[in-house]
Amino acid sequence: MKEESPTLISYFSLPLSLSSLRCFFSTVDFLLLEVVRVAKLKNDRQERFCQEYIIDLKGTQAAIRAGYSPKTANEQASRLLANVNVQARYQELIEKRSERTEIKADDVLRYWHDIATADPNEIIHLRRVCCRHCYGIDHQYQWISEEEYQKAVEMAKSAAKEEEKPAKIPSDAGGYGFNPLFGPHAQCPYCWGEGHMEVHAEDTRFLSPKAKRLYAGVKQTRDGFEVKMRDQDKAMENVARHLGMFVERKEVTGAGGGPIQIESPEQRQKRIEALLKKRDEAT
């Protein structure tokens, strides 16, 4: 036979022992919690605000989308977010969404944090590399290989023949073995240790996990290509917002932009009496 859970009424027939009282109040707390967790807010606009707020956690925008006036949306959002029932409701909605998608708040936070802290240099960077004279013998022009040098000789002879002039054969006194990936030589008298600039894009198949999240694709252009990345500033803003570091504020001023005037009870009473007197005189 299936054992049924004790009901509220059944507890009144139990001896008033300490253990039974604890069990009774635990059951009451559980039932009350379940009521809070499943019940929608009676106020339709408050319910809509909760549904909108969990989208981007932006109170003012959520209030506007929920139907509140844009002029008072900031104040309404502050008031709603301070409401205990509203807080319980949107927390419940966030939990339900996490259950449906199997995505936890920590997963989302980690995703945005990885984007915000990834190093863009892992994807594309500007580097300075050596010139042809940096590592040549006595800083003379250095060739990659003898094959490259022979091609240059043949080109010089061909150009001289077309122009009917003596060929200017290039020198190989600087030697061979030029490596275009070496850094500039600090003592090079041709580039003064500056080398030349070169933009280099990494092979995106081998990026680190963080860099892969930052990378958003590549676009072929007429002049080359454009590497796309996700907005790191926006990612850090999302991290700060989810951690509660941002508080929406709105400055409120009095008439003419001056300070807000606060009436004392006596001043308010005098103002009311003056208005009543003015009304009586008008009638």
PLY file of the C-alpha trace (Angstrom):
ply
format ascii 1.0
element vertex 283
property float x
property float y
property float z
element edge 282
property int vertex1
property int vertex2
end_header
0.00 0.00 0.00
1.28 3.39 -0.98
2.18 5.55 1.99
0.52 8.96 1.78
2.11 12.16 2.93
0.61 13.52 6.17
-1.93 16.30 5.67
-2.31 19.42 7.73
-5.43 18.04 9.45
-3.69 14.80 10.44
-1.19 16.75 12.50
-3.85 18.01 14.86
-4.53 14.43 15.99
-0.87 13.85 16.86
0.49 14.36 20.35
1.93 17.81 20.73
5.49 16.61 20.88
8.41 18.73 19.79
9.13 16.45 16.83
5.52 16.57 15.57
5.43 20.37 15.84
8.64 20.62 13.83
7.23 18.30 11.19
3.98 20.26 11.08
5.63 23.63 10.55
8.03 22.16 7.98
5.05 20.93 5.98
3.34 24.33 6.23
6.50 26.08 5.06
6.79 23.67 2.14
3.18 24.21 1.05
3.48 27.97 1.30
6.70 27.89 -0.72
5.04 25.84 -3.46
2.16 28.32 -3.67
4.59 31.20 -4.09
6.65 29.31 -6.68
3.84 28.40 -9.07
1.49 31.36 -8.75
1.58 34.13 -11.31
1.28 37.69 -10.14
-2.30 38.95 -10.06
-1.26 42.26 -11.58
-0.88 41.64 -15.32
1.64 44.44 -15.85
3.78 43.26 -12.96
3.75 39.76 -14.43
4.68 41.17 -17.84
7.49 43.19 -16.23
8.96 40.02 -14.74
8.76 38.26 -18.11
10.52 41.19 -19.80
13.09 41.77 -17.06
14.64 38.31 -17.33
15.42 38.97 -21.02
18.17 41.55 -20.47
17.98 42.53 -16.76
17.38 46.16 -17.76
14.69 47.48 -15.43
13.75 50.67 -17.26
13.47 48.98 -20.67
11.54 46.08 -19.16
9.06 48.52 -17.60
8.52 50.25 -20.95
7.98 46.92 -22.73
5.55 45.93 -19.98
3.38 48.95 -20.75
4.54 51.56 -18.25
5.02 55.13 -19.42
8.58 55.88 -20.64
8.48 59.06 -18.52
8.08 57.10 -15.28
9.60 53.77 -16.36
12.77 54.26 -14.30
10.83 54.97 -11.09
8.40 52.13 -11.80
11.27 49.70 -12.36
12.90 50.67 -9.05
9.60 50.24 -7.24
8.86 46.89 -8.87
12.32 45.48 -8.22
11.92 46.35 -4.54
8.62 44.43 -4.41
9.08 41.07 -2.64
6.48 39.32 -4.81
8.07 40.61 -8.00
11.51 39.47 -6.84
10.21 35.99 -6.07
8.43 35.79 -9.41
11.35 36.72 -11.68
13.68 34.45 -9.72
11.20 31.65 -10.35
11.08 32.50 -14.05
14.88 32.45 -14.26
15.00 29.04 -12.56
12.33 27.63 -14.89
14.19 28.93 -17.92
17.40 27.31 -16.67
15.58 23.99 -16.23
14.15 24.14 -19.77
17.42 25.04 -21.47
19.74 23.22 -19.06
21.75 26.44 -19.01
22.75 27.74 -15.61
23.47 31.34 -14.68
27.09 30.36 -14.01
27.42 29.05 -17.58
26.19 32.33 -19.06
28.38 34.37 -16.75
31.43 32.28 -17.66
30.64 32.67 -21.37
30.53 36.49 -21.19
33.59 36.59 -18.93
35.60 34.50 -21.40
34.72 36.92 -24.22
35.51 39.97 -22.09
38.93 38.69 -21.01
40.10 36.94 -24.21
43.25 38.31 -25.86
42.50 39.63 -29.39
46.19 39.17 -30.26
45.54 35.43 -30.35
43.36 36.04 -33.41
45.06 38.87 -35.28
47.95 41.10 -34.38
50.40 43.68 -35.64
54.02 42.63 -35.47
57.40 44.07 -36.47
59.71 41.83 -38.48
63.24 42.21 -39.77
64.26 43.86 -43.03
66.49 42.21 -45.66
69.61 43.80 -44.18
69.06 42.98 -40.50
70.88 39.62 -40.52
72.85 39.79 -43.76
76.65 39.57 -43.66
77.86 43.06 -42.70
74.16 44.05 -42.96
74.17 43.66 -46.73
71.06 42.46 -48.58
70.29 38.87 -47.59
68.59 36.34 -49.87
66.26 33.55 -48.82
68.11 31.00 -50.95
70.46 30.70 -53.87
67.47 29.90 -56.06
65.89 33.26 -55.20
69.19 34.97 -55.99
69.51 33.25 -59.40
65.97 34.31 -60.32
66.90 37.92 -59.49
70.01 37.63 -61.69
67.97 36.31 -64.64
65.42 39.12 -64.24
68.23 41.73 -64.22
69.75 40.27 -67.41
66.35 40.13 -69.15
65.54 43.76 -68.24
68.98 44.90 -69.48
68.50 43.09 -72.77
65.13 44.79 -73.40
66.59 48.20 -72.58
69.82 47.44 -74.46
71.89 48.39 -71.45
74.55 46.57 -69.43
73.02 44.25 -66.84
73.22 45.31 -63.18
73.80 41.99 -61.47
72.71 42.05 -57.78
75.24 41.07 -55.15
74.91 38.02 -52.90
77.55 39.28 -50.46
74.89 39.39 -47.71
74.53 35.64 -47.92
71.49 33.38 -47.77
69.03 32.25 -45.13
66.76 35.26 -44.76
63.85 34.46 -42.41
61.00 36.97 -42.67
59.66 35.99 -39.23
62.75 37.12 -37.29
62.45 40.26 -35.24
64.39 43.42 -36.24
68.11 43.59 -35.50
68.73 46.42 -33.05
71.99 47.46 -34.81
70.71 47.36 -38.38
71.86 50.57 -40.18
69.09 50.30 -42.79
65.94 50.07 -40.64
67.53 51.32 -37.40
66.17 48.35 -35.50
62.57 49.13 -36.48
62.15 46.51 -39.21
58.73 46.86 -40.83
55.15 46.33 -39.74
53.10 43.32 -40.76
49.51 42.31 -39.94
49.19 38.62 -39.19
46.02 36.54 -38.69
46.30 33.25 -36.82
44.82 29.96 -37.99
41.42 30.09 -36.26
41.23 26.29 -36.09
43.81 26.30 -33.33
42.63 29.18 -31.16
42.33 28.85 -27.39
38.80 28.30 -25.98
38.52 31.96 -24.93
39.73 33.25 -28.29
37.27 30.97 -30.10
34.41 32.61 -28.23
35.73 36.06 -29.08
36.15 35.18 -32.77
32.97 35.90 -34.79
34.07 35.03 -38.33
35.88 36.57 -41.28
34.64 38.63 -44.20
36.37 38.73 -47.57
36.77 42.30 -48.84
38.07 43.87 -52.04
41.34 44.82 -50.33
41.80 41.65 -48.31
39.78 40.38 -45.37
38.14 41.63 -42.20
38.24 39.64 -38.97
35.08 39.98 -36.87
35.10 39.80 -33.08
32.42 40.03 -30.44
32.13 43.24 -28.43
34.38 42.83 -25.37
33.14 46.02 -23.70
29.55 44.82 -24.02
30.56 41.41 -22.66
32.15 43.00 -19.59
29.05 45.17 -19.14
26.93 42.00 -19.14
29.21 40.45 -16.52
28.93 43.52 -14.29
25.16 43.69 -14.76
24.65 40.04 -13.82
26.83 40.52 -10.74
24.70 43.49 -9.68
27.44 46.08 -10.12
25.22 48.46 -12.08
22.34 50.34 -10.52
20.05 52.36 -12.77
19.86 55.91 -11.46
17.84 58.93 -12.45
18.30 62.43 -11.14
15.11 64.11 -10.00
14.98 67.90 -9.65
12.41 70.40 -8.54
10.78 73.19 -10.50
13.13 74.96 -12.93
15.83 72.39 -12.38
16.38 73.46 -8.79
16.41 71.31 -5.67
13.24 69.52 -4.58
11.31 71.55 -2.03
10.06 69.53 0.94
7.12 70.97 2.87
6.80 70.72 6.60
3.36 69.72 8.01
2.78 73.35 9.03
3.63 74.68 5.56
1.35 72.12 3.95
-1.52 73.06 6.25
-1.09 76.76 5.46
-1.05 76.05 1.72
-4.27 74.02 1.98
-5.97 76.75 4.00
-4.91 79.34 1.40
-6.36 77.22 -1.42
-9.61 76.70 0.46
-9.90 80.41 1.17
-9.29 81.22 -2.49
-11.98 78.76 -3.50
-14.49 80.25 -1.04
-13.78 83.74 -2.33
-14.33 82.60 -5.89
-17.79 81.21 -5.00
0 1
1 2
2 3
3 4
4 5
5 6
6 7
7 8
8 9
9 10
10 11
11 12
12 13
13 14
14 15
15 16
16 17
17 18
18 19
19 20
20 21
21 22
22 23
23 24
24 25
25 26
26 27
27 28
28 29
29 30
30 31
31 32
32 33
33 34
34 35
35 36
36 37
37 38
38 39
39 40
40 41
41 42
42 43
43 44
44 45
45 46
46 47
47 48
48 49
49 50
50 51
51 52
52 53
53 54
54 55
55 56
56 57
57 58
58 59
59 60
60 61
61 62
62 63
63 64
64 65
65 66
66 67
67 68
68 69
69 70
70 71
71 72
72 73
73 74
74 75
75 76
76 77
77 78
78 79
79 80
80 81
81 82
82 83
83 84
84 85
85 86
86 87
87 88
88 89
89 90
90 91
91 92
92 93
93 94
94 95
95 96
96 97
97 98
98 99
99 100
100 101
101 102
102 103
103 104
104 105
105 106
106 107
107 108
108 109
109 110
110 111
111 112
112 113
113 114
114 115
115 116
116 117
117 118
118 119
119 120
120 121
121 122
122 123
123 124
124 125
125 126
126 127
127 128
128 129
129 130
130 131
131 132
132 133
133 134
134 135
135 136
136 137
137 138
138 139
139 140
140 141
141 142
142 143
143 144
144 145
145 146
146 147
147 148
148 149
149 150
150 151
151 152
152 153
153 154
154 155
155 156
156 157
157 158
158 159
159 160
160 161
161 162
162 163
163 164
164 165
165 166
166 167
167 168
168 169
169 170
170 171
171 172
172 173
173 174
174 175
175 176
176 177
177 178
178 179
179 180
180 181
181 182
182 183
183 184
184 185
185 186
186 187
187 188
188 189
189 190
190 191
191 192
192 193
193 194
194 195
195 196
196 197
197 198
198 199
199 200
200 201
201 202
202 203
203 204
204 205
205 206
206 207
207 208
208 209
209 210
210 211
211 212
212 213
213 214
214 215
215 216
216 217
217 218
218 219
219 220
220 221
221 222
222 223
223 224
224 225
225 226
226 227
227 228
228 229
229 230
230 231
231 232
232 233
233 234
234 235
235 236
236 237
237 238
238 239
239 240
240 241
241 242
242 243
243 244
244 245
245 246
246 247
247 248
248 249
249 250
250 251
251 252
252 253
253 254
254 255
255 256
256 257
257 258
258 259
259 260
260 261
261 262
262 263
263 264
264 265
265 266
266 267
267 268
268 269
269 270
270 271
271 272
272 273
273 274
274 275
275 276
276 277
277 278
278 279
279 280
280 281
281 282
